[in-house]
């Protein structure tokens, strides 16, 4: 396959995954109020059921504004999880050490946070070492966008858990992204103790 053909196939693979993700988000945006109302109703029913099983002195006031916030948080979490799944699927589909020089060309033509996140994932999965410079550039690009910034943190945390990274580097990376190092250490200890039990 020639260089231009490889580039076109690579670019179309990015576009296909991102178009599919866009269809999902378009549907969510058009139905956000309905989804939040449905989630709020479900959470309210769960809280009411929980209250029924509590004694009188342990009953909790059900506050609709708090339930609405929880519903919105759930929706955000669902959207970020789906976004992460699509971004990961794209990076797994196109990721290859032989194509490293091609990814930047696609990114230059498609200047989107999603493409930058896909390329970071590819570098983390296919490259050697941690791409510090790429992380710095992506952080500047996405930190004003809550979902993209959350995805960046998730990508990095997943990498730190899957690959051996010395403590000083892990601490430096986590501090740079505003990720609690203590919570990451606690998660790692829990994961290691689970693995020993299995």
N, C-alpha and C positions, 0 to 999 in steps of 0.2 A: 504494500500500500504506500503510495507516495505521501510526502509531507503535507501538501494541501488537502488531500483526501482524509488523512488522519486527523488534521485540524478540524475539518468540517464535521466528521463523525463525532469527534470529541465535543465540539461546541453543541451539536444537536442533542447529544446525550444530556448535557447540562440543561439545555433548554427544555427538553421533554420532562425531566424531573421537576424543574422549577415551574413549568406551565401547569403540571398536575397539582403541585402545591398551591399555586395561585387559584386554581378552580376551587380547591378546598377552602381557602381563605375568603374568596369572594362569597361563597355560600355562607360561611360563618358570619361575615360582616353583615350580610343581608338579613341574617336571623339572630343576631346577637341578643337583642332584647328577649326574644322568645326562649332562647337557650338559657339565658340567665334566669328568667322567670321559672322555667322548668327545674333547673338546678335548685333554685331557692325553695320551690315547693317540695322537692324531694328532701332537702336538708331539714326543712321545717317539720315534715312528717316524721323524720327520724328523731329529731329533738323531742317532739311531742310524745313519741313512743318511749323514748328514754325517760322522759319525765314521769310517765305513767308508772314505770317500774321503781321509781324512787320514792322514798318515804317523804312525808310532808315537809320536814325540815331540810331535806336535801334537794327539793325541787328547784329548778333553775328557771329564771325568767327568760322567755324566748324573745330575743331582740331581733326584729326583722332587719334592721340596718346592719347588724353584725352578720346575720345569715346571708344577706345580699353581698356583703364583702367577701365572705367565704365562697359564695357561688362564683363571683367574678375571679377570685383567685384560682378556683378549680378550672374555670374556662381558660385562663391564661396558661395554667399548667398543662392542660390538654393540648392547647395550640403549640406550646413550646415542645412538648413531647412529639407531636406529629411532625413539626418542622425538623426536629433533630433526626427523626427516623428518615425523612426524605433526604436531608443533607448527607446523612451517613450512607444511605443507599446509593446516592449519586457518586460519592467518593469511592465507595467499594466497587462500583461499576466501571469507573474510569481510571482508578488508581493503579499506576504501574511505575516502577523506577525508570523504565525506558522512556517514559513520556514527560519527565519532570520539566523539561524546557518548554513543553507545549502548554502547560497549565497557566503560566504567566501571560502568554499570548491571549488565551481565552479570557482571562481576568481583565486584561487591558481592553478587550472588546466588549465585555459585559461587566461594567463597573457597578456591581451590586454587592451588598453585604453577604448575601447567600453564597455567591461565587467565591468570595474571599474566605468564607467559613469552610466551604467544600475544599478549597485548595489548602487551607491550614490542616484540615483533617487528613488529606492525602500526604502532606509532608510529615505529619506526626506518625502516620501508619507506614509510609514507604521510605521516608528519609532516615538518615542517621543523625542522632543528636536532636536537641530541642531547637526549633526555629524561633529564637528570641526576637530577632529583628521583625519577622513577619507578625509575631504576636503584638509587638509595640505598634506597628502600623495599623493592624486590624482593630486594636483597642481604640485608637484615636477615631477610626472610622465608625465604630459601632456603639461606643459608650453612651451616646445620646439617644439610642434606640433600645428601650428596655428588653424587648424580646431577643434581638440580635446579641445584645451584651450578655444576657442570661445564657444563650446558646454557646457563646464563646467560652464562658466560665464552665459550662457543662462539658464541652469538648475537652478543655484542658484538664478538668478534674478526672474525667474518664481516662485520659491518657496517663495521668500521674498514678492512677490506681492499677493500670494494666502493665506499665513499663517501669523498670527500676530507675528511679531518679534519686540522687543523694539528697539528704535532708536539707542542706543549705540551698541547693537549687530549687527544691520543692517549696521551701519557705520564701525564697525570692520571688518565684513565679506567683505563688498564692498572694503574697503581699501586693504585688504589682496589679493583680486583678481584684483585690479587695475580698479575697476568699479567706475564711478563717482557717488557719493552719491547724489549730487545735481540733476543730470538728473533723478535718481530714484525717488527722492522726487517729482520732477516736473511731472513725469509720474503718480505717485500715486495721486497727486492732480487732474490731468486731468481725470484719471479714476474715482475718487470719484465724481467729478462734472458731469461726464457723467451718472453715476449711479443715481444721484439725479434727473436728468432730465427725466430719464426713469421711 
